[in-house]
Amino acid sequence: PTSTSGKSFDGISSTVAELVVARDVRDLSDPEDVRAWGLARLKTANRDKAAVSAAVSALTRSFVARPNDRATVESLVMGLLYQDGGYDRAIDEASRFLADDASAPAANANLYAYLACAYGQRYAATPAAHTDVRAAAATGAIAAARQAVALDAGWAAYLRRIATAAPGAVDDDLTALAKDSPELRRVLGLDGAPGPAA
């Protein structure tokens, strides 16, 4: 999937995903095949917690074999965004990779966008009384969103969509923060504020 498709799995059809997950992941040995199975399982999960867990387990297995491979890290971080409470590990893994990888900063736009989503989830999940945690999550989300859009303007439209998602939408990671943060709205060009061209 390209950055403009975000977490929507547009790069894999439902039919292909069903065929891929029909295989038993335990029979797969190549980390790339395991990663592809995990992504296909996410595509077919339909919010089913057991299916998401199986997908993240496969993505973790691929990650253990290839912890410094950008596509593997991106896939794991994206998968963790669909797992209840997965945002903490998503933040850790994305931050680790980004801190260690200075070779191709423009290629990291996807990870910055996923990192913004993970921080947005942390912000939404943290009770308002924990102002320090919420402030840190807001700062992290805004910085990551700014970096994602600076590296690949195609992320601006996607991040705007998830910042303005309807209640109960699958991809609403930035909705709570966007309601509270004029700075995030400015970074994403919401509310008529000057923002990135998409």
Phi and psi in degrees as a GROMACS rama.xvg file:
@    title "Ramachandran Plot"
@    xaxis  label "Phi"
@    yaxis  label "Psi"
@TYPE xy
-86.301  168.828  THR-2
-62.2093  -32.1066  SER-3
-72.9069  -15.2504  THR-4
-87.8295  -13.6165  SER-5
55.7652  -134.952  GLY-6
-89.9859  17.2122  LYS-7
-87.0572  -1.73106  SER-8
59.5187  33.4586  PHE-9
-63.099  -20.9748  ASP-10
-76.9676  -4.72324  GLY-11
-134.366  126.785  ILE-12
-76.8854  157.701  SER-13
-62.009  -37.9798  SER-14
-63.2738  -46.4226  THR-15
-64.4782  -42.3294  VAL-16
-59.2585  -43.5374  ALA-17
-60.9775  -40.129  GLU-18
-65.6712  -40.5446  LEU-19
-65.2546  -47.4585  VAL-20
-74.7108  -9.35119  VAL-21
-66.9087  -23.7252  ALA-22
-76.6398  149.557  ARG-23
-79.8821  119.398  ASP-24
-59.6874  -26.3032  VAL-25
-67.0744  -19.0329  ARG-26
-84.7909  -6.56855  ASP-27
-92.4877  135.595  LEU-28
-116.871  -26.7659  SER-29
-76.382  126.946  ASP-30
-56.0636  -33.6495  PRO-31
-69.382  -37.8545  GLU-32
-65.4875  -39.721  ASP-33
-65.0299  -41.5449  VAL-34
-61.7824  -45.5642  ARG-35
-61.4715  -39.7482  ALA-36
-62.4375  -44.6676  TRP-37
-60.6502  -43.0835  GLY-38
-65.4982  -40.5449  LEU-39
-64.3088  -38.0902  ALA-40
-66.0679  -37.982  ARG-41
-61.2299  -41.2221  LEU-42
-60.3637  -35.1485  LYS-43
-98.296  1.42564  THR-44
-68.2208  -33.7993  ALA-45
47.5561  47.3972  ASN-46
67.8482  7.79755  ARG-47
-73.8725  119.538  ASP-48
-61.6685  -39.4016  LYS-49
-65.9032  -39.07  ALA-50
-67.4977  -41.7548  ALA-51
-63.6241  -41.5128  VAL-52
-61.0566  -42.9057  SER-53
-63.1356  -40.8982  ALA-54
-62.9989  -47.6766  ALA-55
-64.9641  -35.8447  VAL-56
-61.4688  -44.4861  SER-57
-65.497  -42.7923  ALA-58
-64.8304  -35.0452  LEU-59
-66.6804  -41.2375  THR-60
-60.4921  -42.6005  ARG-61
-65.0077  -40.7843  SER-62
-63.4059  -41.1352  PHE-63
-59.6885  -37.0839  VAL-64
-76.3414  -27.4167  ALA-65
-140.934  66.4491  ARG-66
-70.2166  -13.4175  PRO-67
-111.203  12.8994  ASN-68
-91.5224  121.656  ASP-69
-55.851  -48.1472  ARG-70
-62.236  -37.2061  ALA-71
-67.5691  -44.2088  THR-72
-65.1069  -44.8642  VAL-73
-56.8735  -45.3269  GLU-74
-63.4814  -44.13  SER-75
-63.1674  -47.1226  LEU-76
-61.4105  -43.6267  VAL-77
-61.8643  -44.2546  MET-78
-60.4988  -40.3867  GLY-79
-62.9323  -26.1813  LEU-80
-66.1239  -20.0439  LEU-81
-96.1174  -6.2627  TYR-82
-95.2299  133.414  GLN-83
-53.1499  125.093  ASP-84
72.8056  5.81727  GLY-85
-70.2776  -10.9097  GLY-86
-61.6706  -34.2133  TYR-87
-63.7879  -47.1904  ASP-88
-67.8141  -36.1964  ARG-89
-59.9411  -43.6187  ALA-90
-62.0683  -45.6014  ILE-91
-61.2273  -48.8506  ASP-92
-68.8894  -42.815  GLU-93
-64.9979  -44.5355  ALA-94
-62.9638  -41.2204  SER-95
-60.8407  -49.1699  ARG-96
-62.6689  -45.916  PHE-97
-64.6483  -34.6344  LEU-98
-69.5406  -32.1243  ALA-99
-89.7658  -16.4877  ASP-100
-112.197  101.368  ASP-101
-108.909  6.70181  ALA-102
-71.7482  -37.3897  SER-103
-145.377  75.8142  ALA-104
-56.8281  -36.705  PRO-105
-63.3594  -28.9899  ALA-106
-72.2039  -9.9647  ALA-107
-92.1214  7.44197  ASN-108
-55.9658  -42.8982  ALA-109
-59.7075  -46.3126  ASN-110
-64.0286  -38.3282  LEU-111
-63.8637  -39.2927  TYR-112
-65.4606  -43.7027  ALA-113
-64.9201  -36.3508  TYR-114
-64.0918  -41.1781  LEU-115
-59.082  -42.9526  ALA-116
-63.4933  -42.0696  CYS-117
-64.2205  -44.0063  ALA-118
-64.4124  -36.117  TYR-119
-62.9585  -39.2628  GLY-120
-65.3662  -41.7118  GLN-121
-61.5537  -43.186  ARG-122
-57.8969  -48.7339  TYR-123
-66.4955  -32.3054  ALA-124
-83.2091  -14.3794  ALA-125
-89.5301  127.92  THR-126
-57.9065  144.427  PRO-127
-57.1389  -27.6806  ALA-128
-65.9947  -20.4464  ALA-129
-91.4335  66.667  HIS-130
-61.4937  -34.2416  THR-131
-66.7831  -42.1065  ASP-132
-67.5637  -43.2109  VAL-133
-64.4493  -39.884  ARG-134
-64.0995  -41.9885  ALA-135
-65.5068  -40.1029  ALA-136
-65.0359  -41.7485  ALA-137
-62.4614  -46.0193  ALA-138
-60.0947  -44.6638  THR-139
-63.2925  -43.8752  GLY-140
-64.0918  -44.0864  ALA-141
-65.6891  -44.6907  ILE-142
-63.2854  -43.0142  ALA-143
-67.793  -41.165  ALA-144
-63.0723  -43.7939  ALA-145
-58.3974  -44.6695  ARG-146
-67.7862  -42.3242  GLN-147
-58.1834  -46.5944  ALA-148
-69.8551  -35.6236  VAL-149
-65.2487  -36.1495  ALA-150
-80.8365  -31.8475  LEU-151
-152.029  101.426  ASP-152
-58.9331  -19.3236  ALA-153
-61.3551  -22.7455  GLY-154
-72.8566  -20.8144  TRP-155
-58.3326  -48.4698  ALA-156
-64.1087  -41.323  ALA-157
-65.4232  -46.8085  TYR-158
-64.3746  -34.8898  LEU-159
-62.3482  -41.8169  ARG-160
-61.3989  -43.1857  ARG-161
-79.4526  -16.9319  ILE-162
-80.2186  -17.6507  ALA-163
-120.764  19.7129  THR-164
-64.1151  150.708  ALA-165
-68.9383  151.79  ALA-166
-54.5934  135.097  PRO-167
85.6331  -1.84314  GLY-168
-64.4937  151.318  ALA-169
-62.7661  -46.2511  VAL-170
-105.503  85.0032  ASP-171
-126.746  28.4877  ASP-172
-57.053  -30.5016  ASP-173
-107.301  3.84309  LEU-174
-61.9474  -48.935  THR-175
-62.6053  -43.2843  ALA-176
-67.9659  -39.7552  LEU-177
-61.949  -32.6496  ALA-178
-66.4132  -32.5244  LYS-179
-98.4301  -15.544  ASP-180
-119.463  104.072  SER-181
-60.5513  -30.5573  PRO-182
-65.9766  -44.2038  GLU-183
-63.9839  -42.5327  LEU-184
-60.3454  -38.1118  ARG-185
-66.3746  -45.1319  ARG-186
-58.6709  -37.2467  VAL-187
-91.944  -3.24847  LEU-188
72.8481  32.4941  GLY-189
-89.9598  165.356  LEU-190
58.123  30.2586  ASP-191
74.2384  2.27294  GLY-192
-71.6695  144.895  ALA-193
-63.1351  130.78  PRO-194
-145.602  -165.573  GLY-195
-70.9527  148.502  PRO-196
-80.2355  137.304  ALA-197
